[in-house]
Amino acid sequence: MLTLTLNPAIDVTVALPSLRPGAVNAALGQERHAAGKGINVAACLADWGAEVTATGLLGAGNDSIFRALFAEKRIEDRCIRIPGETRSNIKLLDRSSGETTDINLPGLAPDEAAIEACIAEVQRARGIAVLSGSLPQGVAPGIYASLTATLSARGVRVVADASGAALQALLAGPVMPHAIKPNRHELEGFAGHALPDAGALLGAARRLVARGVGLVVVSMGGEGALFVTAEAALRIHPPAMPVTSSVGAGDAMVAGIVAGLAEDLPLPALAARATAFAAGKLQKTGAQIPGRAAVEAIAATLRPEPIA
């Protein structure tokens, strides 16, 4: 399996006793992690024990943190280096509420040769390919749609986690991804109107399935997630557990979806695994899960509920 991250970042998580806007805030400390949606997915899959390749675009000036991550987790590094430095994203973690405020900086602007080199790496994918995250400056929003068509023609199942214009272009077809994981905000952006409750989200998901998406997973944070295919629809609630950081929880869920698809799990078992990946990640800072046994133990406690 392979993950693509065209606009990666170094996440700088700053922990605060409580976030006070407009005031001087004394930090408890900070952590730096190699990140970006596809990088995060690859890291969680590696923690699960899967063999995974990461590709994408990295700034050559500060790629050491990514090289260290790939070496530690035994992720095959097929990333394309370009001049400059990978952007940093600031995460302000409010320990009193558990909420995180994100400040995302703009990324590098790759040239056409770098994009073509990256596309060539993606086209080496076998089995499952994950296309996720925002696009860097100057990259056409249809790149995920184009890659989905190329990969699907070779029998590769595409799992996509995108938003905005990239999601719009992807779901315009004509070839649909095998699975997508929008959150409420992303699905509302695609639908063009508010989706105020689970029923409205379910309706939007079913419309996407009718258009050819094999699996739509709608993440709803503390309210759980919807897993929708042409044959069934489920809702699953996350377990109650202490939260260290929510950063990367959605990416962990994508990794859980991929791990379930790789084993062709039935929908209830896939939903439990994906939710357990996300729940396990909540106990960790950065994109990581607490090991296979711990995730399986969480999954065993979950009970997906069928929706008529």
Helices and strands as residue ranges (DSSP letters): E 2-5, E 9-16, E 29-35, H 37-48, E 53-59, G 60-62, H 64-73, E 76-77, E 80-82, E 88-94, E 100-104, H 112-122, E 128-132, H 143-153, E 157-161, H 164-171, E 179-180, H 184-191, H 198-210, E 215-219, G 221-223, E 225-228, E 233-236, H 249-262, H 267-281, H 292-300, E 305-306
